[in-house]
Amino acid sequence: MAISAATLLELAQMIERGKIIPRGTVEATIELLIEGIIIKPITPLIASLAFQFPVDFPRNPMARLIAATARAEALPLVTADAHIQKCPLLRVVW
Protein backbone atom coordinates (compact mmCIF):
# COMPACT_ATOMS: atom_id res chain seq x y z
CA MET A 1 0.00 0.00 0.00
CA ALA A 2 1.24 3.48 -0.82
CA ILE A 3 0.09 7.04 -0.21
CA SER A 4 1.06 10.42 -1.54
CA ALA A 5 3.20 12.64 0.66
CA ALA A 6 0.27 15.08 0.39
CA THR A 7 -1.78 12.61 2.44
CA LEU A 8 0.45 13.29 5.45
CA LEU A 9 -0.77 16.88 5.50
CA GLU A 10 -4.35 15.72 5.19
CA LEU A 11 -3.87 13.33 8.13
CA ALA A 12 -2.43 16.13 10.28
CA GLN A 13 -5.42 18.31 9.39
CA MET A 14 -7.88 15.53 10.25
CA ILE A 15 -6.22 15.07 13.64
CA GLU A 16 -6.25 18.82 14.28
CA ARG A 17 -9.96 19.01 13.40
CA GLY A 18 -10.84 16.05 15.62
CA LYS A 19 -11.77 13.67 12.80
CA ILE A 20 -9.00 11.31 13.91
CA ILE A 21 -8.44 10.76 17.62
CA PRO A 22 -4.74 11.26 18.35
CA ARG A 23 -2.55 8.71 20.07
CA GLY A 24 -0.07 11.05 21.70
CA THR A 25 1.27 13.87 19.55
CA VAL A 26 0.10 14.60 16.03
CA GLU A 27 3.46 13.37 14.73
CA ALA A 28 3.24 10.13 16.72
CA THR A 29 -0.32 9.55 15.52
CA ILE A 30 0.67 10.02 11.89
CA GLU A 31 3.62 7.65 12.38
CA LEU A 32 1.23 5.00 13.74
CA LEU A 33 -1.23 5.51 10.89
CA ILE A 34 1.40 5.15 8.17
CA GLU A 35 3.31 2.23 9.68
CA GLY A 36 4.17 -0.19 6.88
CA ILE A 37 2.89 2.15 4.16
CA ILE A 38 5.09 3.48 1.37
CA ILE A 39 5.13 7.27 1.08
CA LYS A 40 5.32 8.47 -2.52
CA PRO A 41 7.08 11.84 -2.88
CA ILE A 42 5.69 14.74 -4.87
CA THR A 43 7.83 14.82 -7.99
CA PRO A 44 7.91 17.33 -10.86
CA LEU A 45 5.87 14.84 -12.91
CA ILE A 46 3.22 14.55 -10.20
CA ALA A 47 3.06 18.34 -9.77
CA SER A 48 2.51 18.66 -13.50
CA LEU A 49 -0.09 15.88 -13.66
CA ALA A 50 -2.02 17.49 -10.81
CA PHE A 51 -3.15 20.17 -13.24
CA GLN A 52 -3.86 17.90 -16.19
CA PHE A 53 -7.25 16.60 -15.12
CA PRO A 54 -10.60 17.31 -16.82
CA VAL A 55 -12.24 20.66 -16.07
CA ASP A 56 -14.87 19.04 -13.82
CA PHE A 57 -12.19 17.49 -11.56
CA PRO A 58 -12.13 18.92 -8.00
CA ARG A 59 -9.95 22.03 -7.65
CA ASN A 60 -8.59 21.05 -4.21
CA PRO A 61 -4.78 20.95 -4.58
CA MET A 62 -4.37 18.06 -2.12
CA ALA A 63 -6.94 15.92 -3.95
CA ARG A 64 -5.17 16.73 -7.21
CA LEU A 65 -1.75 15.76 -5.82
CA ILE A 66 -3.09 12.51 -4.40
CA ALA A 67 -4.85 11.63 -7.67
CA ALA A 68 -1.80 12.64 -9.72
CA THR A 69 0.37 10.38 -7.55
CA ALA A 70 -1.94 7.44 -8.24
CA ARG A 71 -1.85 8.28 -11.94
CA ALA A 72 1.94 8.65 -12.11
CA GLU A 73 2.54 5.45 -10.16
CA ALA A 74 -0.19 3.48 -12.01
CA LEU A 75 -1.82 2.71 -8.67
CA PRO A 76 -5.54 2.40 -7.93
CA LEU A 77 -6.95 5.32 -5.95
CA VAL A 78 -9.22 4.72 -2.97
CA THR A 79 -11.75 7.55 -2.64
CA ALA A 80 -15.39 8.13 -1.80
CA ASP A 81 -15.42 11.37 -3.84
CA ALA A 82 -17.95 10.84 -6.65
CA HIS A 83 -16.35 13.52 -8.86
CA ILE A 84 -12.95 11.83 -8.64
CA GLN A 85 -14.49 8.39 -9.18
CA LYS A 86 -15.82 9.56 -12.55
CA CYS A 87 -12.41 10.65 -13.84
CA PRO A 88 -11.46 8.45 -16.83
CA LEU A 89 -7.74 9.02 -16.15
CA LEU A 90 -7.83 7.13 -12.85
CA ARG A 91 -8.44 3.58 -11.70
CA VAL A 92 -10.63 4.06 -8.62
CA VAL A 93 -11.48 1.57 -5.91
CA TRP A 94 -14.23 2.05 -3.34
OpenMM code with the backbone's topology and positions (N, CA, C; nanometers):
from openmm import Vec3, app, unit

residues = "MET ALA ILE SER ALA ALA THR LEU LEU GLU LEU ALA GLN MET ILE GLU ARG GLY LYS ILE ILE PRO ARG GLY THR VAL GLU ALA THR ILE GLU LEU LEU ILE GLU GLY ILE ILE ILE LYS PRO ILE THR PRO LEU ILE ALA SER LEU ALA PHE GLN PHE PRO VAL ASP PHE PRO ARG ASN PRO MET ALA ARG LEU ILE ALA ALA THR ALA ARG ALA GLU ALA LEU PRO LEU VAL THR ALA ASP ALA HIS ILE GLN LYS CYS PRO LEU LEU ARG VAL VAL TRP".split()
positions = [
    Vec3(0.0851, -0.1166, 0.0000),
    Vec3(0.0000, 0.0000, 0.0000),
    Vec3(0.0900, 0.1232, 0.0000),
    Vec3(0.0473, 0.2248, -0.0730),
    Vec3(0.1245, 0.3485, -0.0823),
    Vec3(0.0306, 0.4687, -0.0746),
    Vec3(0.0849, 0.5788, -0.0249),
    Vec3(0.0092, 0.7038, -0.0208),
    Vec3(0.0986, 0.8167, -0.0711),
    Vec3(0.0343, 0.9214, -0.1143),
    Vec3(0.1058, 1.0418, -0.1541),
    Vec3(0.1570, 1.1138, -0.0299),
    Vec3(0.2698, 1.1806, -0.0440),
    Vec3(0.3204, 1.2639, 0.0659),
    Vec3(0.2169, 1.3684, 0.1056),
    Vec3(0.1330, 1.4103, 0.0107),
    Vec3(0.0274, 1.5080, 0.0391),
    Vec3(-0.0720, 1.4532, 0.1426),
    Vec3(-0.0863, 1.3228, 0.1477),
    Vec3(-0.1777, 1.2607, 0.2435),
    Vec3(-0.1336, 1.2858, 0.3871),
    Vec3(-0.0045, 1.3008, 0.4092),
    Vec3(0.0452, 1.3288, 0.5446),
    Vec3(-0.0125, 1.4598, 0.5973),
    Vec3(-0.0183, 1.5597, 0.5109),
    Vec3(-0.0768, 1.6881, 0.5496),
    Vec3(-0.2256, 1.6726, 0.5783),
    Vec3(-0.2921, 1.5943, 0.4963),
    Vec3(-0.4351, 1.5717, 0.5189),
    Vec3(-0.4587, 1.4982, 0.6513),
    Vec3(-0.3739, 1.4029, 0.6849),
    Vec3(-0.3871, 1.3331, 0.8132),
    Vec3(-0.3684, 1.4292, 0.9297),
    Vec3(-0.2669, 1.5151, 0.9209),
    Vec3(-0.2435, 1.6129, 1.0275),
    Vec3(-0.3650, 1.7039, 1.0443),
    Vec3(-0.4231, 1.7447, 0.9337),
    Vec3(-0.5417, 1.8313, 0.9389),
    Vec3(-0.6598, 1.7576, 1.0017),
    Vec3(-0.6775, 1.6312, 0.9684),
    Vec3(-0.7877, 1.5534, 1.0250),
    Vec3(-0.7704, 1.5359, 1.1762),
    Vec3(-0.6484, 1.5175, 1.2199),
    Vec3(-0.6217, 1.5067, 1.3640),
    Vec3(-0.6521, 1.6401, 1.4316),
    Vec3(-0.6033, 1.7481, 1.3722),
    Vec3(-0.6245, 1.8825, 1.4281),
    Vec3(-0.7728, 1.9157, 1.4382),
    Vec3(-0.8521, 1.8710, 1.3427),
    Vec3(-0.9961, 1.9009, 1.3403),
    Vec3(-1.0785, 1.8016, 1.4218),
    Vec3(-1.0128, 1.7015, 1.4787),
    Vec3(-1.0844, 1.6053, 1.5624),
    Vec3(-1.1495, 1.4915, 1.4863),
    Vec3(-1.1191, 1.4768, 1.3584),
    Vec3(-1.1766, 1.3674, 1.2796),
    Vec3(-1.1023, 1.2366, 1.3027),
    Vec3(-0.9792, 1.2468, 1.3494),
    Vec3(-0.9004, 1.1306, 1.3906),
    Vec3(-0.8574, 1.1569, 1.5344),
    Vec3(-0.8820, 1.0604, 1.6211),
    Vec3(-0.8443, 1.0756, 1.7619),
    Vec3(-0.6945, 1.0478, 1.7747),
    Vec3(-0.6187, 1.1442, 1.8270),
    Vec3(-0.4739, 1.1258, 1.8353),
    Vec3(-0.4327, 1.0232, 1.9404),
    Vec3(-0.3203, 0.9615, 1.9130),
    Vec3(-0.2546, 0.8708, 2.0074),
    Vec3(-0.1221, 0.9375, 2.0421),
    Vec3(-0.1253, 1.0268, 2.1369),
    Vec3(-0.0065, 1.1054, 2.1704),
    Vec3(-0.0036, 1.2309, 2.0853),
    Vec3(0.1130, 1.2663, 2.0361),
    Vec3(0.1268, 1.3871, 1.9550),
    Vec3(0.0712, 1.3636, 1.8150),
    Vec3(0.0539, 1.4717, 1.7419),
    Vec3(0.0098, 1.4605, 1.6025),
    Vec3(0.1122, 1.3782, 1.5241),
    Vec3(0.2398, 1.4100, 1.5440),
    Vec3(0.3457, 1.3373, 1.4732),
    Vec3(0.3419, 1.1875, 1.5043),
    Vec3(0.3282, 1.1534, 1.6324),
    Vec3(0.3239, 1.0129, 1.6720),
    Vec3(0.2020, 0.9427, 1.6129),
    Vec3(0.0897, 1.0120, 1.6087),
    Vec3(-0.0325, 0.9548, 1.5523),
    Vec3(-0.0155, 0.9271, 1.4040),
    Vec3(0.0428, 1.0224, 1.3325),
    Vec3(0.0665, 1.0017, 1.1891),
    Vec3(0.1617, 0.8847, 1.1684),
    Vec3(0.2666, 0.8770, 1.2490),
    Vec3(0.3617, 0.7653, 1.2383),
    Vec3(0.2899, 0.6310, 1.2565),
    Vec3(0.1997, 0.6244, 1.3533),
    Vec3(0.1234, 0.5004, 1.3743),
    Vec3(0.0345, 0.4692, 1.2544),
    Vec3(-0.0307, 0.5713, 1.2005),
    Vec3(-0.1225, 0.5515, 1.0885),
    Vec3(-0.0532, 0.5054, 0.9610),
    Vec3(0.0703, 0.5471, 0.9416),
    Vec3(0.1396, 0.5146, 0.8169),
    Vec3(0.2382, 0.3981, 0.8304),
    Vec3(0.2386, 0.3345, 0.9460),
    Vec3(0.3308, 0.2233, 0.9677),
    Vec3(0.3121, 0.1172, 0.8592),
    Vec3(0.4213, 0.0829, 0.7924),
    Vec3(0.4173, -0.0191, 0.6879),
    Vec3(0.3679, 0.0304, 0.5525),
    Vec3(0.3401, 0.1579, 0.5405),
    Vec3(0.2892, 0.2149, 0.4157),
    Vec3(0.4004, 0.2921, 0.3463),
    Vec3(0.4092, 0.2767, 0.2162),
    Vec3(0.5090, 0.3481, 0.1371),
    Vec3(0.4599, 0.4903, 0.1120),
    Vec3(0.5467, 0.5874, 0.1335),
    Vec3(0.5132, 0.7272, 0.1084),
    Vec3(0.5735, 0.7659, -0.0266),
    Vec3(0.4879, 0.8051, -0.1190),
    Vec3(0.5321, 0.8466, -0.2523),
    Vec3(0.5571, 0.9972, -0.2511),
    Vec3(0.6764, 1.0404, -0.2891),
    Vec3(0.7079, 1.1837, -0.2879),
    Vec3(0.6354, 1.2583, -0.3999),
    Vec3(0.6247, 1.3882, -0.3820),
    Vec3(0.5686, 1.4739, -0.4869),
    Vec3(0.6840, 1.5104, -0.5797),
    Vec3(0.6779, 1.4607, -0.6997),
    Vec3(0.7829, 1.4820, -0.7985),
    Vec3(0.7402, 1.5904, -0.8977),
    Vec3(0.8315, 1.6386, -0.9809),
    Vec3(0.7911, 1.7334, -1.0856),
    Vec3(0.6821, 1.6761, -1.1766),
    Vec3(0.6909, 1.5466, -1.2085),
    Vec3(0.5870, 1.4842, -1.2913),
    Vec3(0.4512, 1.4899, -1.2218),
    Vec3(0.4487, 1.4551, -1.0944),
    Vec3(0.3221, 1.4553, -1.0196),
    Vec3(0.2665, 1.5968, -1.0088),
    Vec3(0.3521, 1.6938, -0.9830),
    Vec3(0.3064, 1.8337, -0.9769),
    Vec3(0.2440, 1.8748, -1.1094),
    Vec3(0.3040, 1.8332, -1.2179),
    Vec3(0.2510, 1.8657, -1.3502),
    Vec3(0.1184, 1.7943, -1.3760),
    Vec3(0.1135, 1.6652, -1.3454),
    Vec3(-0.0094, 1.5877, -1.3665),
    Vec3(-0.1261, 1.6393, -1.2826),
    Vec3(-0.0967, 1.6991, -1.1694),
    Vec3(-0.2021, 1.7494, -1.0807),
    Vec3(-0.2891, 1.8544, -1.1494),
    Vec3(-0.2371, 1.9146, -1.2534),
    Vec3(-0.3148, 2.0172, -1.3237),
    Vec3(-0.3477, 1.9766, -1.4664),
    Vec3(-0.3497, 1.8443, -1.4880),
    Vec3(-0.3861, 1.7900, -1.6187),
    Vec3(-0.5068, 1.6969, -1.6079),
    Vec3(-0.6016, 1.7358, -1.5263),
    Vec3(-0.7250, 1.6603, -1.5121),
    Vec3(-0.8363, 1.7333, -1.5867),
    Vec3(-0.9474, 1.6651, -1.6158),
    Vec3(-1.0597, 1.7308, -1.6823),
    Vec3(-1.1105, 1.8511, -1.6026),
    Vec3(-1.1787, 1.9414, -1.6703),
    Vec3(-1.2241, 2.0663, -1.6070),
    Vec3(-1.3202, 2.0427, -1.4911),
    Vec3(-1.3924, 1.9312, -1.4905),
    Vec3(-1.4869, 1.9040, -1.3818),
    Vec3(-1.4218, 1.8340, -1.2619),
    Vec3(-1.2898, 1.8129, -1.2665),
    Vec3(-1.2186, 1.7495, -1.1559),
    Vec3(-1.2111, 1.8485, -1.0394),
    Vec3(-1.2202, 1.8005, -0.9143),
    Vec3(-1.2131, 1.8921, -0.7997),
    Vec3(-1.0888, 1.9814, -0.8047),
    Vec3(-1.1033, 2.1058, -0.7613),
    Vec3(-0.9945, 2.2034, -0.7651),
    Vec3(-0.9018, 2.1949, -0.6438),
    Vec3(-0.9387, 2.1184, -0.5435),
    Vec3(-0.8595, 2.1050, -0.4213),
    Vec3(-0.7185, 2.0556, -0.4549),
    Vec3(-0.6152, 2.1342, -0.4228),
    Vec3(-0.4784, 2.0953, -0.4577),
    Vec3(-0.4343, 1.9622, -0.3966),
    Vec3(-0.4768, 1.9321, -0.2755),
    Vec3(-0.4375, 1.8058, -0.2120),
    Vec3(-0.5006, 1.6873, -0.2853),
    Vec3(-0.6271, 1.6987, -0.3198),
    Vec3(-0.6939, 1.5916, -0.3946),
    Vec3(-0.6251, 1.5710, -0.5287),
    Vec3(-0.5861, 1.6807, -0.5918),
    Vec3(-0.5174, 1.6727, -0.7209),
    Vec3(-0.3811, 1.6055, -0.7071),
    Vec3(-0.3060, 1.6388, -0.6026),
    Vec3(-0.1754, 1.5758, -0.5821),
    Vec3(-0.1893, 1.4269, -0.5534),
    Vec3(-0.2864, 1.3921, -0.4736),
    Vec3(-0.3091, 1.2513, -0.4404),
    Vec3(-0.3498, 1.1735, -0.5651),
    Vec3(-0.4413, 1.2287, -0.6424),
    Vec3(-0.4845, 1.1628, -0.7666),
    Vec3(-0.3704, 1.1564, -0.8681),
    Vec3(-0.2933, 1.2622, -0.8789),
    Vec3(-0.1801, 1.2635, -0.9722),
    Vec3(-0.0752, 1.1603, -0.9320),
    Vec3(-0.0567, 1.1400, -0.8024),
    Vec3(0.0371, 1.0381, -0.7550),
    Vec3(-0.0102, 0.9003, -0.7988),
    Vec3(-0.1383, 0.8727, -0.7810),
    Vec3(-0.1938, 0.7440, -0.8243),
    Vec3(-0.1753, 0.7269, -0.9748),
    Vec3(-0.1999, 0.8324, -1.0479),
    Vec3(-0.1850, 0.8277, -1.1942),
    Vec3(-0.0389, 0.8039, -1.2340),
    Vec3(0.0522, 0.8773, -1.1765),
    Vec3(0.1942, 0.8654, -1.2112),
    Vec3(0.2506, 0.7284, -1.1745),
    Vec3(0.2027, 0.6731, -1.0651),
    Vec3(0.2537, 0.5450, -1.0161),
    Vec3(0.1733, 0.4257, -1.0667),
    Vec3(0.0701, 0.4534, -1.1490),
    Vec3(-0.0189, 0.3483, -1.2013),
    Vec3(-0.0793, 0.2647, -1.0883),
    Vec3(-0.1219, 0.3356, -0.9830),
    Vec3(-0.1824, 0.2715, -0.8672),
    Vec3(-0.3318, 0.3009, -0.8631),
    Vec3(-0.4123, 0.2084, -0.8110),
    Vec3(-0.5536, 0.2399, -0.7930),
    Vec3(-0.5684, 0.3433, -0.6815),
    Vec3(-0.6678, 0.4271, -0.6942),
    Vec3(-0.6946, 0.5318, -0.5952),
    Vec3(-0.8182, 0.4932, -0.5147),
    Vec3(-0.8080, 0.4993, -0.3840),
    Vec3(-0.9223, 0.4719, -0.2967),
    Vec3(-0.9821, 0.6064, -0.2574),
    Vec3(-1.1065, 0.6302, -0.2979),
    Vec3(-1.1746, 0.7550, -0.2641),
    Vec3(-1.3248, 0.7359, -0.2662),
    Vec3(-1.3925, 0.8115, -0.1818),
    Vec3(-1.5385, 0.8129, -0.1803),
    Vec3(-1.5914, 0.9320, -0.2604),
    Vec3(-1.5027, 1.0161, -0.3106),
    Vec3(-1.5424, 1.1368, -0.3838),
    Vec3(-1.5979, 1.0986, -0.5209),
    Vec3(-1.7278, 1.1224, -0.5404),
    Vec3(-1.7954, 1.0842, -0.6646),
    Vec3(-1.7369, 1.1541, -0.7865),
    Vec3(-1.6935, 1.2784, -0.7722),
    Vec3(-1.6352, 1.3517, -0.8855),
    Vec3(-1.5029, 1.2887, -0.9284),
    Vec3(-1.4231, 1.2477, -0.8324),
    Vec3(-1.2952, 1.1833, -0.8636),
    Vec3(-1.3197, 1.0445, -0.9215),
    Vec3(-1.4179, 0.9735, -0.8688),
    Vec3(-1.4491, 0.8392, -0.9177),
    Vec3(-1.4842, 0.8387, -1.0661),
    Vec3(-1.5407, 0.9471, -1.1149),
    Vec3(-1.5822, 0.9561, -1.2554),
    Vec3(-1.4682, 0.9874, -1.3505),
    Vec3(-1.3521, 1.0230, -1.3000),
    Vec3(-1.2409, 1.0646, -1.3844),
    Vec3(-1.1891, 0.9443, -1.4666),
    Vec3(-1.1910, 0.9556, -1.5990),
    Vec3(-1.1458, 0.8452, -1.6831),
    Vec3(-0.9946, 0.8229, -1.6793),
    Vec3(-0.9194, 0.9147, -1.6209),
    Vec3(-0.7740, 0.9022, -1.6151),
    Vec3(-0.7254, 0.8193, -1.4968),
    Vec3(-0.8195, 0.7828, -1.4083),
    Vec3(-0.7827, 0.7131, -1.2850),
    Vec3(-0.8514, 0.5776, -1.2752),
    Vec3(-0.7836, 0.4862, -1.2071),
    Vec3(-0.8436, 0.3578, -1.1697),
    Vec3(-0.8830, 0.3729, -1.0236),
    Vec3(-1.0132, 0.3768, -0.9971),
    Vec3(-1.0633, 0.4058, -0.8621),
    Vec3(-1.1241, 0.2827, -0.7985),
    Vec3(-1.0938, 0.2657, -0.6705),
    Vec3(-1.1484, 0.1568, -0.5905),
    Vec3(-1.2248, 0.2164, -0.4748),
    Vec3(-1.3465, 0.1704, -0.4543),
    Vec3(-1.4226, 0.2053, -0.3338),
    Vec3(-1.5507, 0.1296, -0.3332),
] * unit.nanometer
topology = app.Topology()
chain = topology.addChain("A")
for resn in residues:
    res = topology.addResidue(resn, chain)
    for name in ("N", "CA", "C"):
        topology.addAtom(name, app.Element.getBySymbol(name[0]), res)
